[in-house]
Amino acid sequence: LHGQLLWREFYVCCMHATPNYRRMAGNPICRQISWGEDAALVAAWREGRTGYPWIDAAMTQLRREGWIHHLARHAVACFLTRGDLWQSWETGAAVFE
């Protein structure tokens, strides 16, 4: 638990010191990537219809229960951005908020 709290505080400090930390545009430490903009892919991801059982189960749990384990959150975020979908992390962040 202490390690998790320390990492949280570390990122709070990063957020405080970095302009536009919560978005890609204008963020000096964020790599500017040309993300795909496929609403159908994002909808399938959000609704748990990707065809990948682990990802679909995690997104179904998020939709039904309002939370998922942090490792599942990491898995679905990686799938969205670096997996088969290559969609913006900003689009994914909106699903979790």
Backbone torsions as a table, in degrees:
resi	resn	phi	psi	omega
1	LEU	NA	-39.8	-177.9
2	HIS	-63.0	-41.2	177.9
3	GLY	-61.4	-39.9	179.1
4	GLN	-64.8	-40.6	178.8
5	LEU	-67.1	-38.3	178.2
6	LEU	-64.9	-42.2	177.2
7	TRP	-63.8	-40.1	178.0
8	ARG	-59.8	-46.1	-179.6
9	GLU	-66.2	-36.1	176.4
10	PHE	-58.1	-47.1	-178.4
11	TYR	-72.1	-27.1	172.8
12	VAL	-64.2	-41.5	177.1
13	CYS	-64.0	-42.7	177.2
14	CYS	-60.4	-43.2	-179.0
15	MET	-63.9	-39.5	-179.1
16	HIS	-67.1	-35.3	-173.5
17	ALA	-93.0	-6.6	-174.9
18	THR	-115.4	119.9	177.1
19	PRO	-62.8	140.9	176.7
20	ASN	56.7	38.4	-175.6
21	TYR	-60.3	-33.3	-175.2
22	ARG	-86.9	8.2	176.9
23	ARG	-146.1	164.4	-176.5
24	MET	-79.5	-46.2	-176.9
25	ALA	-66.2	127.3	177.7
26	GLY	80.7	3.9	179.4
27	ASN	-92.9	114.4	-174.4
28	PRO	-70.0	-16.6	-179.6
29	ILE	-104.9	3.4	-178.0
30	CYS	-102.7	125.9	176.4
31	ARG	-66.6	131.5	-179.2
32	GLN	-84.8	109.3	-174.8
33	ILE	-115.3	139.6	175.3
34	SER	-82.5	89.3	-178.8
35	TRP	-74.8	156.0	172.3
36	GLY	-70.9	158.5	178.7
37	GLU	-131.3	67.2	-177.1
38	ASP	-110.3	100.8	-177.4
39	ALA	-61.0	-32.3	-179.9
40	ALA	-67.7	-41.1	177.4
41	LEU	-64.3	-43.8	179.7
42	VAL	-64.6	-40.6	178.8
43	ALA	-63.8	-42.2	178.2
44	ALA	-63.0	-41.6	177.7
45	TRP	-62.6	-49.7	-177.7
46	ARG	-62.1	-36.3	-176.5
47	GLU	-91.5	-0.3	179.3
48	GLY	73.1	42.7	-179.6
49	ARG	-124.5	37.6	-176.6
50	THR	-82.7	-22.2	-174.8
51	GLY	93.5	-2.4	175.3
52	TYR	-103.6	110.1	-171.3
53	PRO	-54.4	-43.1	-178.5
54	TRP	-64.4	-44.5	179.8
55	ILE	-67.3	-45.1	-179.3
56	ASP	-63.4	-39.5	179.2
57	ALA	-64.7	-42.9	-179.6
58	ALA	-65.3	-44.0	-179.5
59	MET	-69.8	-32.3	175.2
60	THR	-66.1	-42.4	177.5
61	GLN	-62.5	-42.8	179.0
62	LEU	-59.5	-44.8	-178.7
63	ARG	-66.2	-40.8	-175.9
64	ARG	-81.6	-40.1	-172.6
65	GLU	-107.0	-14.5	177.8
66	GLY	83.4	6.0	177.4
67	TRP	-156.1	157.7	170.2
68	ILE	-144.2	157.6	178.9
69	HIS	-59.8	150.4	-176.4
70	HIS	-62.0	-30.1	177.3
71	LEU	-71.4	-35.0	175.0
72	ALA	-68.1	-39.2	177.5
73	ARG	-61.0	-42.7	178.0
74	HIS	-62.7	-43.1	-178.9
75	ALA	-62.4	-46.1	-177.8
76	VAL	-70.6	-33.2	177.2
77	ALA	-66.9	-43.2	177.7
78	CYS	-64.1	-39.8	178.6
79	PHE	-61.8	-41.7	-179.6
80	LEU	-65.3	-44.3	-172.0
81	THR	-93.9	-42.2	-174.6
82	ARG	-116.3	-5.0	179.2
83	GLY	-84.4	-138.7	-177.3
84	ASP	-74.0	-17.5	-170.0
85	LEU	-91.5	-39.5	179.9
86	TRP	53.9	49.6	179.0
87	GLN	-108.2	161.5	-173.7
88	SER	-64.7	139.4	175.8
89	TRP	-65.0	-27.0	178.5
90	GLU	-66.5	-37.9	176.5
91	THR	-64.0	-43.0	178.4
92	GLY	-66.0	-39.4	179.9
93	ALA	-60.5	-36.5	179.6
94	ALA	-62.9	-29.5	179.6
95	VAL	-69.7	-33.6	-177.0
96	PHE	-84.1	-15.6	-177.3
97	GLU	-90.5	NA	NA
